[in-house]
Amino acid sequence: MEMKRKNESRNTNHEPRLRVGSALILAVVLTSLLAIIGMLFLMASRVERMATSAISENKTLDSAVEAVIARISQVLVSDAPGVGGQPDYYDYPDGENAWLASLEPYEYSLNNYRWRQISDVTGFLEEENWDAQDIEIDSDAIIEDHEEIDLDSDGDLVEQLADADGDGVADSRWIELDDITSGKGRPIYAAIRIIDNGGMLNVNTARQFNPNSAVENEIDGSSQTQIDLLALSDRGSTPNPLGRLDDARFGTELHNLDNYIRDVVWRYYVPDGEYTPFDISDELELRNRYTLNRSDVDSRIEVVWVSAFRGPDYLRTPVDSSMLSSWLEEVYYDLSEPNADSNYSYRHIGTTYNMDRIINPVGVVLNNGKMVNVNRDGAGLIYSAIRQGIDADPTFYDVNEIAAQIAVNLIDFSDSDSDVTPLPDVNGITYYGFERPCVYISELTRIIIPPPFDPPWSFDEFDMSYAIELYKPYTEDEYPNQWRIDISGYTGPPIPTIDWTGTKRFHVIYFENSNAPLSVLFDSDTDSNLPPGSPISTIIPVGTGTIVFAPGRTISLQRQVGPDWITVDAVQVPPVGGWLTYNTADSIQRDIQPHKCIRRLWDSNFRDPNLGRGNSYVDPNSRLIQAHPANRPFTNIGEIGMVFRKSAYGGIGQSDTEADVRLDLADPNYHGIFKYLTVWPPSGYALDPNEVRIKGRININTAPWYVIAQLPWMTDEIAQAIVAYRDKLNMDPNGPDYNHGNANDSRYQETGIRGLREADGFASIAELATVVNDSGEDDYSMRYYTLGDEENDDLADYPDLSYNDGAEDDFEERDVIFSRLSNLVTVRSDVFTAYILVRIGADGPQKRVMAILDRSNVYPPEGGKVRIVALHPVADPR
């Protein structure tokens, strides 16, 4: 019992201690829990602050991107002709278009590659006097991802290359954005690169060019589908490449090219039918990081042809220093490199979306801003357009007269009727066009028979007969209607209007005295479709002693135009001289060989009459001038070089050459006309007659030579010569305007091209006609087809418009390449791709996007908005 009490007593004594220890443990646990909870609250707060900061930074980056796009849009609007006071009509990467970057680098000298220009959108580079042209691409141009921006000791930017498009190669410079900072006051920097989609091949409009096609409208340059996209399939092993392309684009529609042209090429945004052209997903893949290919993403355009837009040799990650040479092989096509065909990338020269507009430089003051259509608009409007386009240098010609005469000649050359077009009241003068039928005075003949008794004789006792021969060289021309002969000072019997008989090429007006007969013959060789003896004369009785051809009188051939009679041909009766011969018929004759009539080449000697058949006179002057209105609409705007700029009714002299007579496309005074005249859109294609947009043309100012080479009838050598001329790569180094290019590089010297403009780039498509070669190598000249294998060799086939015409090396042949591609080229664009990289601070968070921008809805004078076709984030590499 006692022991039990002791134990009980011991237990009782320890209970408070146990309770105290438990409390301590509990306190420690609770304190720990509170600490953990507090830490969690702290961490949650910090995460929240970080998330808030990230959201804020992301909003800042988004705002920066929006600010850059707004600035680009503003620049594109102000650059549109007639809107921002911009004097330049062309888009070429130069000082006047500082915002535009070169699509490809060029080879400055052997193995020395450079960007001709990088974008300066805000003027920051110009303000800081930093280089924006001739940026060398070497090992220093390799940009690592998120490479830190250099700042000086004051925290200001140092001139530094940047990589806007994200392929690892420098293509821009860092700039600081004004009036925008982060929430913490940190500056926002940007790198911007803007390229022209017009310098690329449109995979929705281009198709095939086969020079051996027997179908004229497949090889005449009349459609964007003749730009040779199929050439991109050549290096692949895909069977039936054209069929695969058509399958991809025609969808469930029948494979009818004319329908495709109408329903897709000339439709905007939505095709008319169940067609499936390549879309914006293809565009974003093609535009991704310049030439880089995302191997895990394939768009439809990449699977049409196996080795065209994708392949094992294409770059897939940002470039490092070991890959620079491969990158250069992909972005610059060097014909001297053995593997150029397989290494050159087609991604950066292919697009699903490009267009330009047929607008003029002066805006609404002419035709509501639209180019004038020479196939459909009237003489007054065409005159106004030409007058705007002709150089107004007072040392030049009378530009009003020239513009008026070209305008009426254009209409009568291309319309389907035979009515002469008048243009009244230009400086108080009415101008008349040159129209079919072509008829000329070809021979004057007279005979004088003295009285049958011995002299002396009085003049009224002589028997005299006269004849005027007219020549119609083109049997397809209709018969002259409402034409007449007028003889100054003539008082004899009335001369009836001409009644041309049959389909003969000759017609004789015979002033007959039966005592002085003239022989009027029939040439069965030239008119074998009519029987010999068919009447070819208009008989006018004249009495004894009636003088018709008095020396100095003017014999005029006239045709009626409205209430007026206009003189279309005339010849003056020569002085007395050999015309005093009695009893013998004498004549003076004109050279009526093909393409010589218009120059009025009359023999100075008297000949035996040859009335009613081909003349015996051949002028020793071999110069030829075709003179026959086509009476069909112009297929290409370049064909207007076939038109006379002088009046064919007396304005052309014996010594005139084609350069004196025609609208000479090689004459810089006329280059501006091509900013005002067009033949597009073709009749029946445009939904809206006021439509000015054209898809798929090539901007010769921004396209690489390989893109230009895909135009109809183009060669690689001529395309390279065009680019060399455009960029003045090989100007005469001793010339005043030599500014870049290496004259010691033999590949540039080979072309022999000389720059003629003071500025780079083409101001007008007509300047293509001046790309000539002075080294003697035909392959480098735009006049390749004119020169042929031998001098005076007539072009015997296409691309001539009227081959084997007997007019060797004439302007038609000289300008034939330009004519064929003139519809398909432009010097300006309306769709661009902008690569934008923005960053907070020198090494802070950044964002990379690309935007497809369309300014085709910007019109003078009010301007308009740039359409953002796509704004797509470009993920950082992983």
PyMOL commands that set and color helices and strands:
alter all, ss='L'
color gray80, all
select helices_A, chain A and resi 2-79+95-97+124-128+139-141+197-199+216-218+224-226+229-233+241-250+257-265+280-287+300-304+321-331+340-343+347-349+363-365+367-369+379-389+399-414+459-461+577-580+597-599+637-642+658-661+668-675+705-708+716-727+746-749+765-770+778-780+784-787+811-814+816-824
alter helices_A, ss='H'
color red, helices_A
select strands_A, chain A and resi 106-109+112-117+133-136+161-162+172-173+175-181+187-196+201-202+350-351+355-357+372-373+422-426+429-432+440-449+463-471+483-487+506-512+537-541+554-561+564-572+586-589+677-678+693-695+698-699+825-826+831-840+846-854+867-873
alter strands_A, ss='S'
color yellow, strands_A
deselect
rebuild
show_as cartoon
